[in-house]
Amino acid sequence: MDVVGRNSTAGTITGTGITGPFVIGLKASNTASFYYYESYKGAISFNTIGSATNGQGNAQGLSGIRVFSVASRQVPEPSSVLLLASGLVGMGVIARRRRNQA
């Protein structure tokens, strides 16, 4: 990953080399901002204006960058869980009736 503009208030990040969703964290002074990307090709421009200011209200320079890979999970929909549960209950009822008839 190449960063142009480290210790300044604006710059670009190139060559993240990450496929899929990821988060970039930018730290300026003692304040951090995080940005989520589904996927991205090319350079990412950044600025620290509005995220960290000194006593005079001027933007602080970038002091750190972190890149986090995001693992996505598939969460079942409530209707799918309900359908599965009702099917299991139905199978239990049928099995119980067969046992009682024998």
N, C-alpha and C positions, 0 to 999 in steps of 0.2 A: 504494500500500500504506500503510495507516494502522497505526501502532504505539501502543498505549496501555501505558505502563509502561516506557518507555526509561529507563535508569539506575536501575531498581528490580529487585527479585528476581522479580517476577511481572507478567504482563500479557496482552494479547491482540493478535493480528495480524489485520486484516481487509483485504479488497480485494486479494488476491494477483493476481487477473486472469489466472491461468494455467490453461489446460486441459491435461489429460494429466498424466503423472507429473512431480513436482518435488521438490526438496530444499530445506529451510530450514536455514540455519546460524545458530546463536545464539552470540555471543561474549560471555563475561563474564570480565573481567580478561584473562589470557593463556591462557584455556582456551576451546575451541569444542566445541559439540555439534551434530550434524547429524541431521535427521529426514526420512525419505523418505515421501512421500504419493503414492498412485496418482492420486487426484483428491480435491478437497475443496471444499465450499461452506460459506460462513459464516466464523465467527471461529475462529482457532486460539489456544488458551490455552497459555502457557508459564510455566516458572519455572526459575530458575538454581540452586535448592537441590540440592546434591550434585554440581554440575558445576564450580564454582569457589568456593573459600573463602579467607578471609584468614587471618592468623596466629592469630586467636582462634576459627577454625572457623565464622565467620559467612559466609553466602552473599554473593557479590559481585553488584553490579547489572549489568544487561545493557548492554554497551558497543557492540554492533554486530549487525546482521542482514544475512544474504545469502540471496537466493533464486536457485536454479539450476534451469533447465529441464532435464529429463532426456530425451535422445533415445534411444528404444528401438530395438534392432536385432533383426531376426528371424534366429535362428540355426538352420540346418537340423539336423534330428535325424541321428544317425549312421546309422540304418537307411535314411534317404532317400539319403544320400551313397553308401552301399553298394549300394543298388538302382540308382542312376544309373551307378556304376562297373561293376557287373556287366552292365548293358545295353550299355555302350560296349565292354566286352571281348567280349561275344557278337556284336556287330555286326562287330568286327574279325576274329573267327574266321570268320564267314560270308563276309566279303569275301575273306579269304585263301584259303578253300576254293574260291571261285568262280574266283579267279585261277589257282590250281593246276590246276583241271579244264580250263581253256581251253587 
